[in-house]
Amino acid sequence: MELAKRLQPLQFNVFAEMDQAKARARAAGRDLIDLSLGSSDLPTSQQVLQTIAASLEDPSTHGYLLFHGTRAFREAAAAWYTHKFGISVDPETEVLPLVGSQEGTAHLPLAVLNPGEFALLMDPGYPSHAGGVYLASGQMYPMALREEKGFLPDFQEIPEPVLAQSRLMVLSYPHNPTTATAALSFFEGAVAFCQEHHLVLAHDFPYADLVFEGGAVPSVLQADPNKSVSIEFFTLSKSYNMGGFRVGYAIGNATLIRALRQVKAVVDFNQYLGILNGAIAALTGPQEQVQATVETFRRRRDAFVAALHRIGWPVPVPTATMYIWAKLPEPWTTRSVEFCTRLAEETGVAVAPGAGFGKMGEGYVRFALVHEPPILEQAVERIAQFLQGD
């Protein structure tokens, strides 16, 4: 059986290798401490759960949910955005519910790229951004993110022939995996660049609330208040610990929202209405749990960084996200996949290899802070033993 050629770039998956390494560790009887996935271990609030539970008793919520049935959720999302960032949003034309923000970032290339055209993506970056481009039969140009430049891309490095064939730029700050943040001035420059070169600017924004120092982080629409070229993707997975409920939404340029809606219409409907009712409760209700989530990850960050420093692994202290992006010590600086697979198999500690996020991620690993400090400190003790024994 011959499959579509567009699947070929998707065949190599570092994270599938890590799943196998974790399976081998379990089979060997090791107690697994999984720091490889950014899936929050914190509970969804009782207010959200109770709202969803109440919806289950209402038969009118049990059918298919089409776009116009999501009006209340779109209004809540628009109001949340306007309150947080001060930009007015039309819930009818500038908001689209998504089955997780990854649905939006993966499907957007189908709406804006013709076969062979380029998308400008961050390297390292979130893997689904590239996957969506390949499924749209597009080409990916990796914008290198370097530590000495604050993990911000230099748009002047993009070759003119590539730029002439480009239709889309994807950014994401606070950034997974590097934890970098970007100032409003950076986004203003990105918007101006995309306007000049007729590019769609997509901003993946899952960590809008997970910020520890430096004040609130900007939305790309604050740099593009008229929404001339921009679309932004949000999720309730991180701020509200609703990852398994798969609730996200896009806000931005009405033409892009309409195009993404057209793609979505032939792929799926929407979530169960009860889940969206829970999401409305999250967005419109008391926000103390969001701050409690931020404080939890701040404590974990501090404990984990201190533990790494104690074993002689100097890592920077991130100001946002739920990750630590760490440069590998010798002799592992070009062997991130081998480091991570061996670490999992020999100690039961699973982390994400930097190479899984792109060529520029080689030489790094990403730790997800999805356990309480005592478990994180135990993980570091195992890492120390692994490094000493190698």
PELIN-V527506 format. One record per pair of residues at least 6 apart in sequence whose C-alpha atoms are under 7 Angstrom apart, sorted by sequence separation. I is the first residue (numbers start at 1). J is the second residue. D is the distance in whole Angstrom. If there is no record, write none. Layout:
I_J_D + I_J_D
This chain:
26_32_7 + 55_61_7 + 82_88_5 + 98_104_6 + 133_139_7 + 145_151_4 + 174_180_6 + 175_181_6 + 194_200_7 + 221_227_6 + 224_230_7 + 236_242_6 + 237_243_4 + 308_314_7 + 318_324_7 + 343_349_6 + 344_350_5 + 355_361_5 + 82_89_7 + 133_140_7 + 145_152_5 + 173_180_7 + 174_181_4 + 194_201_7 + 236_243_7 + 332_339_7 + 343_350_7 + 354_361_4 + 355_362_4 + 145_153_5 + 173_181_5 + 174_182_7 + 354_362_5 + 144_153_6 + 173_182_6 + 208_217_7 + 221_230_7 + 354_363_6 + 130_140_7 + 143_153_6 + 305_315_7 + 340_350_7 + 354_364_5 + 78_89_5 + 236_247_6 + 315_326_6 + 340_351_6 + 353_364_7 + 354_365_5 + 78_90_7 + 235_247_6 + 236_248_6 + 305_317_7 + 340_352_7 + 353_365_5 + 354_366_6 + 78_91_6 + 235_248_4 + 340_353_6 + 352_365_6 + 353_366_6 + 119_133_7 + 234_248_5 + 235_249_6 + 351_365_7 + 352_366_5 + 234_249_5 + 351_366_6 + 352_367_7 + 75_91_5 + 233_249_6 + 234_250_6 + 337_353_5 + 351_367_6 + 74_91_5 + 203_220_7 + 233_250_5 + 336_353_5 + 232_250_6 + 233_251_7 + 336_354_6 + 337_355_7 + 121_140_7 + 123_142_5 + 231_250_7 + 232_251_5 + 336_355_6 + 118_138_6 + 119_139_6 + 120_140_6 + 121_141_6 + 122_142_6 + 123_143_6 + 231_251_6 + 232_252_6 + 74_95_6 + 115_136_7 + 116_137_6 + 117_138_5 + 118_139_5 + 119_140_5 + 120_141_5 + 121_142_5 + 122_143_5 + 123_144_5 + 124_145_7 + 231_252_4 + 74_96_7 + 106_128_6 + 115_137_5 + 116_138_5 + 117_139_6 + 118_140_5 + 119_141_6 + 120_142_6 + 121_143_6 + 122_144_6 + 123_145_6 + 230_252_6 + 231_253_6 + 74_97_7 + 106_129_6 + 109_132_6 + 113_136_7 + 115_138_5 + 116_139_6 + 118_141_6 + 120_143_6 + 122_145_7 + 230_253_6 + 105_129_6 + 109_133_5 + 114_138_7 + 229_253_6 + 106_131_7 + 107_132_6 + 113_138_6 + 227_252_6 + 228_253_6 + 297_322_6 + 102_128_7 + 106_132_4 + 110_136_5 + 227_253_5 + 336_362_6 + 109_136_6 + 205_232_7 + 336_363_6 + 201_229_6 + 202_230_6 + 203_231_6 + 204_232_6 + 205_233_6 + 206_234_5 + 334_362_6 + 335_363_7 + 336_364_6 + 151_180_6 + 200_229_5 + 201_230_5 + 202_231_5 + 203_232_5 + 204_233_5 + 205_234_5 + 206_235_5 + 210_239_7 + 334_363_5 + 336_365_7 + 150_180_7 + 169_199_7 + 200_230_6 + 201_231_6 + 202_232_6 + 203_233_6 + 204_234_7 + 209_239_6 + 245_275_7 + 333_363_4 + 349_379_6 + 168_199_5 + 169_200_6 + 170_201_6 + 171_202_6 + 172_203_5 + 207_238_7 + 167_199_5 + 168_200_5 + 169_201_5 + 170_202_5 + 171_203_5 + 172_204_5 + 173_205_6 + 191_223_7 + 206_238_7 + 166_199_7 + 167_200_6 + 168_201_6 + 169_202_6 + 170_203_6 + 171_204_6 + 172_205_6 + 174_207_6 + 187_220_6 + 191_224_7 + 184_218_6 + 195_229_7 + 183_218_7 + 188_223_5 + 328_363_5 + 347_382_6 + 187_223_6 + 327_363_6 + 328_364_5 + 327_364_4 + 328_365_7 + 326_364_5 + 327_365_7 + 184_223_7 + 325_364_7 + 326_365_5 + 325_365_6 + 326_366_6 + 325_366_5 + 240_282_7 + 324_366_6 + 325_367_7 + 323_366_7 + 324_367_5 + 343_386_7 + 118_162_7 + 323_367_5 + 324_368_7 + 323_368_5 + 322_368_6 + 323_369_6 + 118_165_6 + 119_166_6 + 322_369_6 + 117_165_5 + 118_166_4 + 119_167_6 + 120_168_6 + 121_169_6 + 117_166_6 + 118_167_6 + 119_168_5 + 120_169_5 + 121_170_5 + 122_171_7 + 117_167_7 + 118_168_7 + 119_169_6 + 120_170_6 + 126_176_6 + 240_290_6 + 125_176_7 + 239_290_6 + 125_177_7 + 113_167_6 + 112_167_7 + 301_369_7 + 300_369_6 + 304_373_7 + 303_373_6 + 307_377_6 + 297_369_7 + 300_372_6 + 304_376_6 + 308_380_6 + 300_373_5 + 304_377_6 + 307_380_6 + 311_384_6 + 212_294_7 + 211_294_7 + 210_294_6 + 212_298_6 + 213_319_5 + 212_319_5 + 211_319_6 + 212_320_6 + 211_320_4 + 210_320_6 + 211_321_6 + 210_321_5 + 207_321_6 + 10_131_7 + 9_134_7 + 6_134_6 + 6_135_6 + 6_137_6 + 101_233_6 + 101_234_6 + 85_219_7 + 101_235_5 + 87_222_7 + 100_235_6 + 87_225_7 + 179_318_6 + 179_320_6 + 179_321_6 + 179_323_7 + 100_246_4 + 174_320_6 + 179_325_7 + 99_246_5 + 100_247_5 + 101_248_5 + 174_321_6 + 178_325_5 + 99_247_5 + 100_248_4 + 101_249_6 + 111_259_6 + 177_325_6 + 98_247_6 + 99_248_6 + 111_260_6 + 98_248_5 + 97_248_6 + 98_249_5 + 97_249_4 + 108_260_6 + 111_263_7 + 96_249_5 + 97_250_7 + 95_249_7 + 96_250_5 + 95_250_6 + 96_251_7 + 95_251_5 + 94_251_5 + 95_252_7 + 94_252_5 + 94_253_6 + 94_254_5 + 93_254_5 + 96_257_6 + 95_257_7 + 94_257_6 + 99_270_7 + 99_271_7 + 177_366_7 + 44_240_6 + 44_241_5 + 40_238_7 + 43_241_6 + 44_242_6 + 42_241_6 + 40_241_6 + 66_269_6 + 73_276_6 + 80_283_6 + 39_243_7 + 65_269_6 + 66_270_6 + 76_280_6 + 64_269_7 + 65_270_6 + 77_283_7 + 65_272_7 + 73_280_6 + 76_283_7 + 65_273_7 + 76_284_7 + 61_273_6 + 61_274_6 + 145_360_7 + 144_360_7 + 56_274_7 + 55_274_5 + 52_274_5 + 52_275_6 + 52_277_6 + 51_277_7 + 52_278_5 + 51_278_5 + 49_278_7 + 48_278_5 + 127_357_6 + 48_279_7 + 126_357_6 + 125_357_5 + 48_281_6 + 124_357_5 + 125_358_6 + 47_281_7 + 48_282_6 + 123_357_7 + 124_358_5 + 123_358_5 + 124_359_7 + 123_359_7 + 124_360_5 + 123_360_6 + 124_361_5 + 36_350_5 + 33_348_6 + 34_349_6 + 35_350_5 + 36_351_4 + 32_348_4 + 33_349_5 + 34_350_5 + 35_351_5 + 36_352_5 + 31_348_6 + 32_349_6 + 33_350_6 + 34_351_7 + 30_348_5 + 25_344_6 + 21_341_5 + 25_345_5 + 24_345_6 + 22_344_6 + 18_341_6 + 21_344_6 + 22_345_7 + 25_348_6 + 21_345_6 + 22_350_7 + 41_370_6 + 38_368_5 + 40_370_6 + 41_371_7 + 36_367_6 + 37_368_6 + 35_367_5 + 36_368_6 + 35_368_5 + 35_369_7 + 35_370_6 + 15_356_7 + 14_356_5 + 33_379_7
